[in-house]
Amino acid sequence: MSLKDFLKKREPQIFAIAFALILLLGIFLRTYNHHDWLRFNADQSRDALLVNNFLEGKIDLPLLGPKAGGTFFSLGPMFYYLQIASAKIFGTTPDKIAYPDLLFSILAIPLLYFLMRIYFNRYVSFSLTGLFSVSMFVVQYSRFAWNPNASPFFVFLFLYSLLMLASLETKKKMFWASVAGIAFGAGVQLHTLLLIIMPAIAVLFLGYFWKKKLISIKNCIAIFLIALALNTPQIISEIKTEGQNVRTFFAGTIKKTDGKETVLENLASDAACQIQANSYIISSYGNSDNCGVDVISSSLKKVKHFDKKFLIILELLLGTIFSIGGFLLWGRAVKKEKNQDKKIFLVLLGTYLLAVFVLLIPLANEISLRFYLALEFVPFMLLGFWIVAIIEWTKEKYRKHVVVFLIVVLLFLAGCNIFSVQESFAAVSVEEKMEDAESFITLGETEFISRYIISHSGAQKTVYVEGKQIYLFKYLKSIEYFTSQSGVSVRQKLKEEAIPEGATIFIIDDAKWKGNLKKSMQETYESYDVEAYGRFSIAMMQKKEIIKN
């Protein structure tokens, strides 16, 4: 038997092994040093404290979840319920509480394959899934607990279950209706965008499916009843508060959309963000957070040398060609497709994309790349359209060479993402790399600082912290999450505040700091016992006269 015949015969087994390898690689990137490098900012400490307070019987089961960014409106409590379940099963430490987001990010890998497989062949679907498993953007949002982080999984599940419902080959309609109801009911509690988009998509497409006799009215009722049941706590809260949270939602929506920008300016920023998100998600190149026309303009102004300006322009140009070309290919695919299941796939996902895009227009001055968690599948879809089109446009005699070229491109994109993930790991383990220190603190760093404070506090129950304002503003609550468990309260040392005589004061700085105080502090204080871990260092600080006495 020739090698070619052997490979053809063993193709299913080889494919299964290859898929298992990309899944394992994705799991590794999401779980490596999970405890120590888990992001643990103020939001994470707030949520972990709520979970612990409930499990200790200090508070009742929450009927509402975290507040939506920049508003007083609270989402549903599903995020908290998942954390509570995880804490009961695995333990109450912050890394165990973060397991649900980690789990859903892992499960999203095979789920994306099944979703893509509805339209693309298995080789294209496999390639897109492989890139998804190592995407810096996707990995980044799997490595900490935050309510929108699980939204890609539930979006994938919602869209996939709707497509299974509409398929002529599906016999277990009620099963997929139940899955759709669960994804729907959970998804609307994780992201404000999904709270608006999912119901609209469900009504629009379920109505169409029912009209075409692809599903029964029982399937529709089941979906909405299950979704409603999962949102029962919110309903109870609204009854108790006479609709206070709903009123807050509309007030917050009016406030967020009441900007000075024109519709055209918002449209341009929205489109620029979509293009930047598509590029970053598949390549890891570009700004990792902020996006929009102003960000592009600012980046160009900051760079003086032509070669660096050229790279920014080239990156933007390639990203624009990739996105606009991909959307045109998407439209072309809809027009050409004759298979009903595939056509519904293209139209459903396209409608979902368009709905999110339109909804983001009035919010364009506030959006950043993290909003595109709700559209995480889009750049992989676009890449799939490009792959299919390039192969289709190539003459038969050159097709093998083009396939090799496409494999090289995919490996290059995967390599870029893996390199970026490795760089992000290095950024929290090498003291010279402080770029991200102002954005987040890790669980390992928080525990180190907290242990130091507890061990050096003595009998004092209230201690004071000095340091960079940006550090203290973001991380003081995270530190106090641990110190409070030992009865130590941590307060920021303010200039105008009278510090009690003999109070213990700590100073937090960069890891490379050696304990040298600012000139304004040198006359009054001395620092000692400097210790460093990760990107931070901490030292005790006392008044000189106290030390002399």
MOBELCOR-V809536 format. One record per residue. RES is the residue in one small letter. PHI is phi in degrees with one decimal (none if undefined). NEAR is the number of other C-alpha atoms within 10 Angstrom. D_FIRST is the distance of its C-alpha to the first C-alpha in whole Angstrom. Layout:
BEGIN
res:RES phi:PHI near:NEAR d_first:D_FIRST
res:RES phi:PHI near:NEAR d_first:D_FIRST
END
This chain:
BEGIN
res:m phi:none near:6 d_first:0
res:s phi:-72.1 near:7 d_first:4
res:l phi:-60.7 near:8 d_first:7
res:k phi:-62.1 near:9 d_first:8
res:d phi:-66.8 near:10 d_first:6
res:f phi:-63.2 near:10 d_first:6
res:l phi:-63.8 near:13 d_first:10
res:k phi:-66.2 near:11 d_first:11
res:k phi:-68.9 near:11 d_first:10
res:r phi:-93.8 near:11 d_first:12
res:e phi:-55.9 near:12 d_first:15
res:p phi:-60.6 near:11 d_first:18
res:q phi:-68.2 near:11 d_first:17
res:i phi:-63.8 near:13 d_first:17
res:f phi:-63.9 near:14 d_first:20
res:a phi:-63.4 near:10 d_first:22
res:i phi:-65.4 near:12 d_first:22
res:a phi:-61.7 near:14 d_first:23
res:f phi:-65.5 near:18 d_first:25
res:a phi:-61.6 near:13 d_first:27
res:l phi:-67.0 near:13 d_first:27
res:i phi:-70.0 near:21 d_first:29
res:l phi:-67.7 near:19 d_first:31
res:l phi:-63.9 near:14 d_first:32
res:l phi:-63.0 near:15 d_first:33
res:g phi:-61.8 near:23 d_first:35
res:i phi:-64.8 near:20 d_first:36
res:f phi:-59.6 near:15 d_first:37
res:l phi:-64.5 near:22 d_first:39
res:r phi:-86.5 near:24 d_first:41
res:t phi:-111.5 near:19 d_first:42
res:y phi:-59.3 near:13 d_first:42
res:n phi:50.5 near:13 d_first:46
res:h phi:-59.4 near:21 d_first:46
res:h phi:-65.8 near:18 d_first:50
res:d phi:-68.0 near:19 d_first:51
res:w phi:-101.2 near:21 d_first:50
res:l phi:-66.4 near:24 d_first:51
res:r phi:-67.8 near:26 d_first:53
res:f phi:-140.8 near:29 d_first:57
res:n phi:-83.9 near:22 d_first:59
res:a phi:-59.5 near:20 d_first:62
res:d phi:-61.4 near:17 d_first:61
res:q phi:-67.3 near:23 d_first:58
res:s phi:-68.3 near:22 d_first:61
res:r phi:-60.6 near:15 d_first:63
res:d phi:-68.8 near:21 d_first:60
res:a phi:-64.0 near:26 d_first:60
res:l phi:-65.2 near:17 d_first:63
res:l phi:-61.3 near:20 d_first:64
res:v phi:-61.0 near:25 d_first:61
res:n phi:-64.1 near:19 d_first:63
res:n phi:-62.6 near:14 d_first:66
res:f phi:-66.9 near:14 d_first:65
res:l phi:-65.1 near:16 d_first:63
res:e phi:-88.9 near:9 d_first:66
res:g phi:79.9 near:9 d_first:68
res:k phi:-80.7 near:10 d_first:70
res:i phi:-135.9 near:12 d_first:69
res:d phi:-78.8 near:10 d_first:68
res:l phi:-60.0 near:17 d_first:65
res:p phi:-64.9 near:17 d_first:65
res:l phi:-93.4 near:20 d_first:65
res:l phi:-129.1 near:23 d_first:64
res:g phi:-101.5 near:21 d_first:61
res:p phi:-64.2 near:21 d_first:61
res:k phi:-76.0 near:14 d_first:64
res:a phi:-66.7 near:17 d_first:62
res:g phi:-52.3 near:10 d_first:62
res:g phi:75.5 near:10 d_first:66
res:t phi:-134.3 near:14 d_first:67
res:f phi:-102.8 near:14 d_first:69
res:f phi:-80.4 near:23 d_first:67
res:s phi:-103.3 near:20 d_first:64
res:l phi:-75.3 near:23 d_first:61
res:g phi:-69.8 near:30 d_first:60
res:p phi:-87.5 near:23 d_first:59
res:m phi:-53.3 near:24 d_first:56
res:f phi:-57.4 near:25 d_first:55
res:y phi:-67.2 near:22 d_first:58
res:y phi:-64.5 near:16 d_first:56
res:l phi:-64.6 near:17 d_first:53
res:q phi:-67.6 near:25 d_first:54
res:i phi:-62.6 near:23 d_first:57
res:a phi:-60.7 near:15 d_first:54
res:s phi:-63.8 near:18 d_first:52
res:a phi:-64.7 near:23 d_first:55
res:k phi:-68.6 near:14 d_first:55
res:i phi:-82.0 near:11 d_first:52
res:f phi:-107.4 near:12 d_first:51
res:g phi:131.2 near:13 d_first:55
res:t phi:-98.8 near:19 d_first:57
res:t phi:-71.0 near:12 d_first:56
res:p phi:-55.7 near:24 d_first:55
res:d phi:-69.3 near:24 d_first:52
res:k phi:-73.3 near:21 d_first:51
res:i phi:-65.1 near:28 d_first:53
res:a phi:-84.3 near:26 d_first:51
res:y phi:-57.8 near:23 d_first:48
res:p phi:-57.3 near:22 d_first:48
res:d phi:-63.8 near:25 d_first:47
res:l phi:-63.5 near:24 d_first:44
res:l phi:-62.2 near:16 d_first:43
res:f phi:-68.8 near:18 d_first:43
res:s phi:-67.0 near:26 d_first:42
res:i phi:-68.3 near:23 d_first:39
res:l phi:-65.5 near:14 d_first:38
res:a phi:-67.1 near:23 d_first:39
res:i phi:-64.6 near:23 d_first:35
res:p phi:-66.0 near:20 d_first:33
res:l phi:-65.8 near:19 d_first:36
res:l phi:-62.8 near:24 d_first:36
res:y phi:-60.3 near:21 d_first:32
res:f phi:-62.6 near:19 d_first:33
res:l phi:-66.2 near:21 d_first:36
res:m phi:-65.8 near:24 d_first:34
res:r phi:-67.9 near:16 d_first:31
res:i phi:-61.9 near:18 d_first:34
res:y phi:-109.8 near:20 d_first:34
res:f phi:-87.6 near:19 d_first:31
res:n phi:-71.3 near:12 d_first:27
res:r phi:-70.4 near:15 d_first:26
res:y phi:-72.8 near:11 d_first:24
res:v phi:-66.6 near:19 d_first:28
res:s phi:-61.1 near:21 d_first:29
res:f phi:-62.6 near:22 d_first:27
res:s phi:-62.6 near:22 d_first:29
res:l phi:-64.5 near:25 d_first:32
res:t phi:-67.8 near:27 d_first:32
res:g phi:-60.7 near:24 d_first:31
res:l phi:-68.1 near:24 d_first:34
res:f phi:-60.5 near:28 d_first:36
res:s phi:-65.2 near:29 d_first:35
res:v phi:-110.1 near:31 d_first:36
res:s phi:-55.4 near:26 d_first:39
res:m phi:-56.9 near:28 d_first:42
res:f phi:-59.8 near:25 d_first:44
res:v phi:-66.6 near:25 d_first:42
res:v phi:-63.9 near:23 d_first:42
res:q phi:-55.5 near:16 d_first:46
res:y phi:-86.4 near:20 d_first:47
res:s phi:-101.0 near:25 d_first:45
res:r phi:-104.4 near:26 d_first:47
res:f phi:-163.7 near:28 d_first:50
res:a phi:-92.1 near:29 d_first:52
res:w phi:-159.0 near:19 d_first:54
res:n phi:-58.0 near:24 d_first:54
res:p phi:-76.1 near:22 d_first:52
res:n phi:-62.2 near:25 d_first:49
res:a phi:-87.0 near:26 d_first:48
res:s phi:-61.8 near:26 d_first:48
res:p phi:-57.0 near:23 d_first:45
res:f phi:-60.6 near:24 d_first:43
res:f phi:-73.1 near:24 d_first:46
res:v phi:-66.5 near:26 d_first:46
res:f phi:-57.3 near:22 d_first:42
res:l phi:-65.8 near:24 d_first:43
res:f phi:-62.7 near:25 d_first:45
res:l phi:-65.9 near:22 d_first:44
res:y phi:-64.8 near:25 d_first:41
res:s phi:-67.8 near:22 d_first:43
res:l phi:-63.8 near:24 d_first:45
res:l phi:-67.5 near:24 d_first:42
res:m phi:-66.0 near:23 d_first:40
res:l phi:-61.9 near:26 d_first:44
res:a phi:-79.9 near:25 d_first:44
res:s phi:-67.4 near:19 d_first:40
res:l phi:-68.1 near:12 d_first:40
res:e phi:-85.1 near:10 d_first:37
res:t phi:-77.8 near:13 d_first:39
res:k phi:-102.8 near:11 d_first:41
res:k phi:-87.4 near:10 d_first:42
res:k phi:-63.2 near:21 d_first:45
res:m phi:-67.8 near:17 d_first:47
res:f phi:-62.0 near:16 d_first:45
res:w phi:-71.5 near:23 d_first:44
res:a phi:-65.5 near:25 d_first:48
res:s phi:-65.6 near:20 d_first:48
res:v phi:-62.6 near:22 d_first:46
res:a phi:-61.5 near:31 d_first:47
res:g phi:-63.8 near:28 d_first:51
res:i phi:-66.2 near:22 d_first:50
res:a phi:-62.4 near:26 d_first:48
res:f phi:-63.7 near:27 d_first:51
res:g phi:-64.1 near:28 d_first:54
res:a phi:-79.7 near:27 d_first:52
res:g phi:-58.9 near:29 d_first:51
res:v phi:-67.7 near:25 d_first:55
res:q phi:-96.4 near:26 d_first:56
res:l phi:-107.2 near:26 d_first:54
res:h phi:-153.0 near:23 d_first:55
res:t phi:-61.6 near:20 d_first:58
res:l phi:-59.1 near:18 d_first:56
res:l phi:-68.9 near:22 d_first:54
res:l phi:-60.6 near:18 d_first:57
res:i phi:-95.1 near:14 d_first:58
res:i phi:-72.5 near:18 d_first:55
res:m phi:-59.9 near:22 d_first:53
res:p phi:-60.6 near:15 d_first:56
res:a phi:-64.2 near:14 d_first:56
res:i phi:-64.6 near:19 d_first:53
res:a phi:-61.9 near:20 d_first:53
res:v phi:-63.0 near:13 d_first:56
res:l phi:-62.6 near:13 d_first:54
res:f phi:-83.1 near:18 d_first:51
res:l phi:-66.1 near:22 d_first:52
res:g phi:-61.4 near:15 d_first:55
res:y phi:-66.4 near:14 d_first:52
res:f phi:-62.5 near:21 d_first:50
res:w phi:-68.3 near:15 d_first:53
res:k phi:-62.6 near:12 d_first:54
res:k phi:-85.0 near:11 d_first:51
res:k phi:61.7 near:11 d_first:51
res:l phi:-87.0 near:15 d_first:47
res:i phi:-138.1 near:21 d_first:49
res:s phi:-99.4 near:16 d_first:52
res:i phi:-65.2 near:13 d_first:55
res:k phi:-62.6 near:11 d_first:54
res:n phi:-62.2 near:21 d_first:51
res:c phi:-63.2 near:21 d_first:54
res:i phi:-62.4 near:13 d_first:56
res:a phi:-60.4 near:18 d_first:54
res:i phi:-60.2 near:23 d_first:53
res:f phi:-72.4 near:21 d_first:56
res:l phi:-67.6 near:16 d_first:57
res:i phi:-65.1 near:21 d_first:55
res:a phi:-60.6 near:23 d_first:55
res:l phi:-65.4 near:18 d_first:59
res:a phi:-62.0 near:13 d_first:59
res:l phi:-69.1 near:22 d_first:57
res:n phi:-104.9 near:20 d_first:60
res:t phi:-55.7 near:16 d_first:62
res:p phi:-56.9 near:19 d_first:64
res:q phi:-64.7 near:23 d_first:64
res:i phi:-62.0 near:17 d_first:66
res:i phi:-61.3 near:14 d_first:68
res:s phi:-61.7 near:16 d_first:69
res:e phi:-64.9 near:17 d_first:70
res:i phi:-66.1 near:11 d_first:72
res:k phi:-66.5 near:10 d_first:74
res:t phi:-102.7 near:11 d_first:75
res:e phi:57.7 near:11 d_first:75
res:g phi:76.9 near:14 d_first:73
res:q phi:-61.5 near:13 d_first:73
res:n phi:-66.7 near:18 d_first:69
res:v phi:-65.4 near:15 d_first:69
res:r phi:-62.8 near:13 d_first:72
res:t phi:-64.5 near:15 d_first:71
res:f phi:-61.1 near:18 d_first:67
res:f phi:-67.7 near:12 d_first:69
res:a phi:-65.1 near:14 d_first:72
res:g phi:-67.4 near:17 d_first:69
res:t phi:-64.9 near:15 d_first:67
res:i phi:-62.8 near:11 d_first:70
res:k phi:-65.0 near:12 d_first:71
res:k phi:-70.8 near:16 d_first:67
res:t phi:-93.3 near:16 d_first:67
res:d phi:-93.1 near:11 d_first:71
res:g phi:-100.9 near:15 d_first:70
res:k phi:-86.0 near:9 d_first:72
res:e phi:-69.5 near:14 d_first:69
res:t phi:-79.7 near:10 d_first:68
res:v phi:-61.0 near:13 d_first:66
res:l phi:-65.7 near:10 d_first:64
res:e phi:-64.3 near:16 d_first:64
res:n phi:-65.1 near:21 d_first:62
res:l phi:-61.7 near:20 d_first:60
res:a phi:-63.7 near:16 d_first:59
res:s phi:-67.3 near:25 d_first:59
res:d phi:-61.1 near:26 d_first:57
res:a phi:-64.3 near:22 d_first:54
res:a phi:-62.9 near:22 d_first:54
res:c phi:-65.3 near:26 d_first:53
res:q phi:-61.8 near:25 d_first:50
res:i phi:-64.1 near:23 d_first:49
res:q phi:-63.8 near:27 d_first:50
res:a phi:-64.6 near:34 d_first:48
res:n phi:-57.7 near:26 d_first:45
res:s phi:-66.2 near:22 d_first:44
res:y phi:-67.2 near:22 d_first:45
res:i phi:-63.4 near:26 d_first:43
res:i phi:-94.5 near:26 d_first:40
res:s phi:-122.3 near:25 d_first:41
res:s phi:71.9 near:24 d_first:43
res:y phi:-97.7 near:17 d_first:46
res:g phi:115.3 near:18 d_first:49
res:n phi:-70.6 near:16 d_first:52
res:s phi:-85.5 near:16 d_first:51
res:d phi:-136.1 near:14 d_first:54
res:n phi:-73.6 near:17 d_first:56
res:c phi:-152.5 near:26 d_first:55
res:g phi:115.7 near:25 d_first:57
res:v phi:-61.9 near:17 d_first:59
res:d phi:-63.5 near:13 d_first:62
res:v phi:-66.8 near:15 d_first:59
res:i phi:-63.3 near:20 d_first:58
res:s phi:-61.0 near:10 d_first:61
res:s phi:-65.1 near:10 d_first:62
res:s phi:-63.2 near:13 d_first:59
res:l phi:-67.8 near:17 d_first:60
res:k phi:-69.6 near:10 d_first:63
res:k phi:-69.1 near:9 d_first:62
res:v phi:-90.6 near:13 d_first:60
res:k phi:-96.0 near:9 d_first:62
res:h phi:-76.8 near:9 d_first:60
res:f phi:-62.2 near:10 d_first:58
res:d phi:-61.7 near:10 d_first:55
res:k phi:-75.1 near:12 d_first:55
res:k phi:-61.1 near:16 d_first:56
res:f phi:-61.7 near:13 d_first:54
res:l phi:-64.2 near:11 d_first:51
res:i phi:-64.8 near:16 d_first:52
res:i phi:-64.9 near:14 d_first:53
res:l phi:-64.0 near:12 d_first:49
res:e phi:-60.5 near:15 d_first:48
res:l phi:-66.2 near:18 d_first:50
res:l phi:-63.7 near:13 d_first:49
res:l phi:-63.2 near:12 d_first:45
res:g phi:-64.3 near:22 d_first:46
res:t phi:-66.4 near:19 d_first:48
res:i phi:-62.2 near:12 d_first:46
res:f phi:-60.3 near:18 d_first:43
res:s phi:-72.2 near:24 d_first:45
res:i phi:-63.6 near:14 d_first:47
res:g phi:-61.5 near:16 d_first:44
res:g phi:-64.1 near:23 d_first:42
res:f phi:-67.7 near:19 d_first:45
res:l phi:-65.2 near:13 d_first:45
res:l phi:-66.5 near:18 d_first:41
res:w phi:-61.6 near:19 d_first:42
res:g phi:-61.3 near:14 d_first:45
res:r phi:-61.8 near:12 d_first:43
res:a phi:-65.6 near:17 d_first:40
res:v phi:-60.9 near:17 d_first:43
res:k phi:-65.7 near:11 d_first:44
res:k phi:-85.9 near:9 d_first:41
res:e phi:-66.2 near:14 d_first:39
res:k phi:-105.5 near:10 d_first:40
res:n phi:-68.7 near:10 d_first:38
res:q phi:-64.1 near:12 d_first:41
res:d phi:-62.6 near:17 d_first:39
res:k phi:-68.7 near:19 d_first:38
res:k phi:-66.1 near:17 d_first:41
res:i phi:-63.2 near:20 d_first:43
res:f phi:-56.8 near:24 d_first:41
res:l phi:-63.3 near:20 d_first:42
res:v phi:-72.6 near:16 d_first:45
res:l phi:-61.9 near:19 d_first:46
res:l phi:-67.6 near:20 d_first:44
res:g phi:-66.5 near:16 d_first:46
res:t phi:-66.4 near:15 d_first:50
res:y phi:-60.2 near:18 d_first:49
res:l phi:-59.0 near:17 d_first:49
res:l phi:-62.9 near:12 d_first:52
res:a phi:-63.9 near:17 d_first:54
res:v phi:-65.3 near:19 d_first:53
res:f phi:-59.0 near:19 d_first:54
res:v phi:-64.6 near:12 d_first:57
res:l phi:-64.2 near:15 d_first:58
res:l phi:-81.1 near:22 d_first:58
res:i phi:-57.6 near:20 d_first:60
res:p phi:-69.1 near:22 d_first:63
res:l phi:-101.6 near:19 d_first:62
res:a phi:-57.7 near:26 d_first:61
res:n phi:-75.1 near:21 d_first:63
res:e phi:-115.8 near:16 d_first:62
res:i phi:-75.9 near:19 d_first:58
res:s phi:-139.6 near:19 d_first:56
res:l phi:-61.5 near:20 d_first:52
res:r phi:-64.9 near:18 d_first:52
res:f phi:-64.6 near:20 d_first:53
res:y phi:-86.1 near:20 d_first:50
res:l phi:-58.3 near:22 d_first:48
res:a phi:-71.1 near:25 d_first:49
res:l phi:-123.2 near:21 d_first:47
res:e phi:-61.6 near:24 d_first:44
res:f phi:-78.2 near:23 d_first:41
res:v phi:-58.4 near:23 d_first:43
res:p phi:-62.0 near:25 d_first:41
res:f phi:-72.5 near:22 d_first:38
res:m phi:-60.5 near:21 d_first:38
res:l phi:-60.4 near:21 d_first:39
res:l phi:-62.2 near:21 d_first:37
res:g phi:-61.3 near:23 d_first:34
res:f phi:-62.5 near:21 d_first:36
res:w phi:-63.1 near:20 d_first:36
res:i phi:-61.0 near:18 d_first:32
res:v phi:-61.9 near:14 d_first:32
res:a phi:-65.7 near:14 d_first:35
res:i phi:-63.3 near:15 d_first:33
res:i phi:-65.6 near:16 d_first:30
res:e phi:-64.6 near:11 d_first:32
res:w phi:-78.0 near:9 d_first:34
res:t phi:-87.8 near:14 d_first:32
res:k phi:-64.5 near:11 d_first:31
res:e phi:-53.9 near:11 d_first:27
res:k phi:-70.9 near:8 d_first:26
res:y phi:-103.0 near:10 d_first:28
res:r phi:-64.0 near:15 d_first:26
res:k phi:-62.3 near:13 d_first:23
res:h phi:-66.3 near:12 d_first:26
res:v phi:-67.2 near:17 d_first:28
res:v phi:-61.5 near:15 d_first:26
res:v phi:-61.8 near:11 d_first:25
res:f phi:-61.1 near:12 d_first:29
res:l phi:-65.2 near:16 d_first:29
res:i phi:-63.5 near:14 d_first:27
res:v phi:-62.2 near:12 d_first:29
res:v phi:-61.1 near:12 d_first:32
res:l phi:-63.5 near:19 d_first:31
res:l phi:-65.6 near:15 d_first:31
res:f phi:-64.0 near:13 d_first:34
res:l phi:-63.1 near:19 d_first:36
res:a phi:-62.8 near:23 d_first:34
res:g phi:-62.9 near:17 d_first:35
res:c phi:-59.7 near:19 d_first:39
res:n phi:-68.6 near:27 d_first:39
res:i phi:-63.6 near:21 d_first:38
res:f phi:-61.5 near:15 d_first:40
res:s phi:-66.5 near:19 d_first:43
res:v phi:-63.6 near:21 d_first:42
res:q phi:-61.6 near:13 d_first:42
res:e phi:-63.7 near:13 d_first:46
res:s phi:-67.7 near:15 d_first:47
res:f phi:-65.8 near:15 d_first:46
res:a phi:-63.9 near:14 d_first:48
res:a phi:-65.0 near:18 d_first:51
res:v phi:-104.9 near:25 d_first:52
res:s phi:-126.9 near:16 d_first:51
res:v phi:-119.6 near:13 d_first:53
res:e phi:-66.9 near:19 d_first:57
res:e phi:-72.3 near:14 d_first:57
res:k phi:-96.3 near:17 d_first:55
res:m phi:-106.2 near:18 d_first:58
res:e phi:-57.5 near:10 d_first:57
res:d phi:-92.7 near:12 d_first:56
res:a phi:-63.6 near:18 d_first:58
res:e phi:-84.6 near:15 d_first:61
res:s phi:-98.5 near:13 d_first:58
res:f phi:-157.8 near:16 d_first:57
res:i phi:-119.9 near:25 d_first:58
res:t phi:-90.2 near:23 d_first:55
res:l phi:-63.3 near:24 d_first:56
res:g phi:-61.4 near:20 d_first:55
res:e phi:-66.7 near:23 d_first:58
res:t phi:-63.3 near:25 d_first:60
res:e phi:-64.0 near:17 d_first:60
res:f phi:-61.4 near:20 d_first:61
res:i phi:-62.4 near:24 d_first:64
res:s phi:-65.1 near:24 d_first:65
res:r phi:-62.0 near:16 d_first:65
res:y phi:-61.7 near:17 d_first:67
res:i phi:-62.2 near:26 d_first:70
res:i phi:-62.1 near:21 d_first:70
res:s phi:-71.3 near:10 d_first:70
res:h phi:-105.1 near:17 d_first:73
res:s phi:-84.2 near:18 d_first:75
res:g phi:63.7 near:10 d_first:77
res:a phi:-89.2 near:8 d_first:79
res:q phi:-74.4 near:14 d_first:79
res:k phi:-100.9 near:16 d_first:78
res:t phi:-128.5 near:15 d_first:78
res:v phi:-122.9 near:21 d_first:76
res:y phi:-121.6 near:18 d_first:76
res:v phi:-125.3 near:22 d_first:73
res:e phi:-116.4 near:21 d_first:74
res:g phi:155.0 near:15 d_first:71
res:k phi:-62.7 near:13 d_first:70
res:q phi:-57.0 near:11 d_first:70
res:i phi:-63.4 near:11 d_first:67
res:y phi:-68.7 near:19 d_first:66
res:l phi:-65.8 near:20 d_first:68
res:f phi:-61.9 near:12 d_first:68
res:k phi:-88.7 near:18 d_first:65
res:y phi:-114.6 near:23 d_first:64
res:l phi:-62.8 near:19 d_first:67
res:k phi:-66.4 near:21 d_first:67
res:s phi:-64.7 near:25 d_first:63
res:i phi:-65.9 near:27 d_first:65
res:e phi:-69.0 near:22 d_first:68
res:y phi:-55.3 near:23 d_first:65
res:f phi:-87.9 near:21 d_first:65
res:t phi:-64.9 near:22 d_first:68
res:s phi:-65.0 near:16 d_first:70
res:q phi:-67.6 near:10 d_first:68
res:s phi:-104.4 near:14 d_first:70
res:g phi:78.6 near:13 d_first:73
res:v phi:-106.1 near:21 d_first:73
res:s phi:-95.0 near:18 d_first:74
res:v phi:-111.7 near:22 d_first:73
res:r phi:-123.9 near:16 d_first:75
res:q phi:-75.4 near:18 d_first:75
res:k phi:-78.2 near:18 d_first:78
res:l phi:-98.6 near:11 d_first:79
res:k phi:-59.9 near:8 d_first:82
res:e phi:-83.5 near:6 d_first:85
res:e phi:-88.8 near:8 d_first:84
res:a phi:-82.9 near:8 d_first:86
res:i phi:-82.3 near:14 d_first:84
res:p phi:-57.4 near:8 d_first:86
res:e phi:-60.8 near:9 d_first:87
res:g phi:82.2 near:11 d_first:85
res:a phi:-66.0 near:16 d_first:82
res:t phi:-87.0 near:21 d_first:78
res:i phi:-122.6 near:25 d_first:77
res:f phi:-116.6 near:25 d_first:73
res:i phi:-125.4 near:20 d_first:72
res:i phi:-110.1 near:22 d_first:68
res:d phi:-149.2 near:19 d_first:67
res:d phi:-64.8 near:21 d_first:63
res:a phi:-62.4 near:20 d_first:62
res:k phi:-80.2 near:14 d_first:63
res:w phi:-66.6 near:17 d_first:67
res:k phi:-108.4 near:17 d_first:69
res:g phi:99.5 near:20 d_first:71
res:n phi:-76.9 near:11 d_first:74
res:l phi:-84.2 near:15 d_first:76
res:k phi:-65.0 near:9 d_first:77
res:k phi:-57.4 near:8 d_first:80
res:s phi:-67.2 near:8 d_first:82
res:m phi:-107.3 near:12 d_first:81
res:q phi:-64.0 near:13 d_first:82
res:e phi:-70.8 near:11 d_first:85
res:t phi:-103.9 near:12 d_first:85
res:y phi:-119.6 near:18 d_first:82
res:e phi:-131.0 near:18 d_first:80
res:s phi:-111.9 near:21 d_first:76
res:y phi:-157.3 near:14 d_first:74
res:d phi:58.1 near:11 d_first:71
res:v phi:-77.0 near:16 d_first:69
res:e phi:-130.7 near:18 d_first:65
res:a phi:-131.0 near:20 d_first:62
res:y phi:-154.4 near:19 d_first:59
res:g phi:60.5 near:25 d_first:56
res:r phi:-102.6 near:23 d_first:58
res:f phi:-126.1 near:23 d_first:61
res:s phi:-132.2 near:22 d_first:64
res:i phi:-142.8 near:29 d_first:67
res:a phi:-145.2 near:25 d_first:71
res:m phi:-84.1 near:23 d_first:74
res:m phi:-141.3 near:23 d_first:77
res:q phi:-136.6 near:18 d_first:81
res:k phi:-68.4 near:19 d_first:84
res:k phi:-61.5 near:14 d_first:85
res:e phi:-66.8 near:10 d_first:89
res:i phi:-69.9 near:10 d_first:87
res:i phi:-64.9 near:10 d_first:85
res:k phi:-65.3 near:6 d_first:88
res:n phi:-71.3 near:5 d_first:90
END
